[in-house]
């Protein structure tokens, strides 16, 4: 299994990518890693850390796409950047998977241009795994498509369902439509129409998911436009921080509560781990002819390691081929 | 100050409304309360509780709008319902304020039909006060208008700003636009255009508010369409429950953590209080010729009491007149 990593993307580049790659090479004997990036920065980080160096290749690149670069312009002009080269390599080897913690807009635009969409897919979408009360839930689209049409949401539901089935091993993932009410007739112009399309899709459609249901464990996949998804993902981050920050404020007011918090340290650590995105690897860009993962910009070595672990499952599950097959069937049925 | 309460709305009707009204009559000598509802159900709850009964009137109504009634149909057909009668009374006395814990759709539709919009207001909007890391933040629209145009969002910003200034006493409330990125050029078709309109409005517009900024304390008002707002409000409820539920699960795994949690009981109680909607009164329906408050369907007596306390501030701040004046000026300026 080949995993291509844009070593220069993200706040902690290239150290985070290199550390994650080395840790993964030690733990997983079935992977091969290609790092794209500045040789002079990457090579000094590789020395003597007890791993099989024969399964690691560094492809030198001279440019870097920065976080504030305009996406399409950067992809077109920085042809020798670590991100563009990683995409080039992926497009030649679609059974591989690429990981980047770089500029999200550039990754979405570049993947669409260079890795290319699966035939019949209208828009690739970002899928993120979130912690739920029981297990996990996949949110799709997390921000690739700000303005959506109903048919996009139908495809997001199909892709998300395939992902949870192939990567998480769920038999019939329950797919929900994020909506402002539980009843079928509720919704915006977009979601009312999307509801009917999801109902007709070859998935286990479980109806509307209201805001309070998203993390309840009642759904395995929740579908929305990228505007809503982006706001929800960042709101979750903000809520967890705000709620725990408030609690901390009340704890320090009392010596007894402070002692109690010390005794609860183990429980807090587990909660922090459960809410920690580094445990969940990265977001997936689904709908492309190869696997593309977007790691958080602030990813550390541990987060890259988790991403590589998830990438292995994505490759084993053959997610790209299954999406291709299902979308082909659906379009065939619609054309008939 | 006259406060009209739909005593038959909500899960705990009519007891919750009556209990809240009596407690408020005891604490606030400057209010007069009108309860609309079934006399036979309401009157037995009023007996001998040591308050000034001279400031309480019961207006008998024979019908009730149920939670699952179709909104517009219910308003048109149930003319002798506690909700419709409360609206009738408010429309004759626009300095008063009405409170209902009943069917939200019926309340929004009915208020627009019977209380009527302020001239120049395109759409009334639901405004909810949320707990933030520092102080509070007003979210508007919380669900009255599922599909919005940019001009609606501009008016929501103006109304929200007036509310936080007149009711919370903030000098120049910082108004943010809920968006999927911090930069001016980010957004959906709707928010890109709304950004420019909010920038031009006579408010302290502080730019885009990303999901993680909503509760950070960096904004006093955050503006969005009612689809996004409804999902965010319910997601906040779900997040708080899920996060604290996870923590509880980890606590019961260890005897030491259980003891620690007991010692932290005070801190947990404060957090619960801070996150408790009953402390925040209700949502406001802004943009109408009278003040309309939507209390949570599960409101208890304490929640009604809080709503009445907030209603007093709304009346004192003369929010309706100030909105009327500001929208008049804005429309005049646009016409010039």
Interface residues (C-beta under 8 A of the other chain):
Chain A: X131 X132 X133 X143 X146 X147 X178 X179 X180 X181 X187 X188 X189 X191 X210 X211 X212 X213 X214 X215 X216 X226 X227 X228 X230 X231 X232 X233 X234 X235 X236 X237 X238 X239 X240 X241 X242 X243 X244 X245 X246 X247 X250 X251 X253 X254 X256 X257 X259 X260 X261 X262 X263 X264 X266 X267 X268 X270 X271 X274 X275
Chain B: X131 X132 X133 X143 X146 X147 X178 X179 X180 X181 X187 X188 X189 X191 X210 X211 X212 X213 X214 X215 X216 X226 X227 X228 X230 X231 X232 X233 X234 X235 X236 X237 X238 X239 X240 X241 X242 X243 X244 X245 X246 X247 X250 X251 X253 X254 X256 X257 X259 X260 X261 X262 X263 X264 X266 X267 X268 X270 X271 X274 X275
